[in-house]
Amino acid sequence: MERPIGIIVSEPRPLAGQGSRSSGNFSTKWFGGAQRMLVEVTVDGQVDETITFSIAEDRSGNDPVKARNVHNNTELEYIESNSLYICETKCPTNKNFTVTIKPYVN
């Protein structure tokens, strides 16, 4: 099994004092070499098809959104950054959820 690029636990709503951020920062930069990424979203260990979110990069000033409408089984171009986070979350289950980002292999 391929080692994941990242495993992130996200809140179902924005963190206290944040406009849309629902997770802490995570890094994909250490992985290197991936061309594409595949996203898996789970709640309590079960795949969830109802949650959607965006991935933004934490920067000074405005934070650019790198991917929108991300959900389970979304395939993305590899995003290399030390400061990504989950935002703009739509989570009908209203539970914390886990995002596992894996290298995509054809």
N, C-alpha and C positions, 0 to 999 in steps of 0.2 A: 504494500500500500504506500502511495506517495505521501510524503510528509506535508501537512497543511501549511499554507503561507501564513494564515492567521486564524485565531479563534477568538471571537469577541462576544462578550455578553452585553446586551443592550437593554435599557429600560424601555417600556412600552410608550413612554411619553418623555418630553424634554426634561433634562436634569434641572434641579433647582437653580434658578437664576439664569437659565439658558433659554434662548429663543426657540431653537429647534434641535439642538444637540441632545442625543439620548445615550451616548456612550463616551467613555474615555478615549484618548488617542491610542492608535495602534500603528504598527509599522509593517510594511511589506518590503522595505528596502533591503533588509538582510537576506531575503530569499534569492533575488537575482536570477536571471536566466529564463524566467517564465515569459511566455509570449501572451498567454491568455489565462484568465482565472475563471473558476466555476464557483458559484455561491450556493451554499446549503444553509437553509434556515430551519431551526428546530425550536420547539417549546417542550420542556419536560422530556427531552430525548426523542420526540416524535417530529417528523417532517411537518412543516406548516406551510401551506400554500396561500394563506390569506394575508400575511404580513408583507408590507412594502416599505421601502426606505430609500434614502439617498446616501451617498458617500461623499464627504467633503474633506478638504485639506485645511488644517489649522494653520493659518498664516496671520501675520500682523496686518490689521485692516480687514478687508473683506475676505472671507473664506471661499475659495472657488469650489463649486460642486463638480466632482469628477465623474459621478454616475448617478442617474436618476431612475426611479421606478425599478429599483432592484428588488428581487424576490427570489424565492427558492428556485434553483436551477437556472439562474441568470448567468450567461456567459459574458465576461467583460474583457476588454483589452487590459493587459497588465498595467497596473497603476503603481509606480515606484515612489514611495514617500515614507518618511519617518513619522508623519503626523496626520494620519487619516482618522476620521470618526464617522459614526452613524448619525444621521439626522433626518428630519422630515418624515418621521416614522408614522405609519398607519398600522396599528396593531389591534385588531378586533378582539383578541383574546385578553388584552389588558394584562399580560404577564411578561416578565422578562423573557427574552429570547436569545438564542445563540446563533451567531453567524459564523460559519466555517468557510474560509476561502481556500480553495484548493487549486493547484496548478491544473490547467485544462489540457488533457492529452487526447488528440484525435485517434 
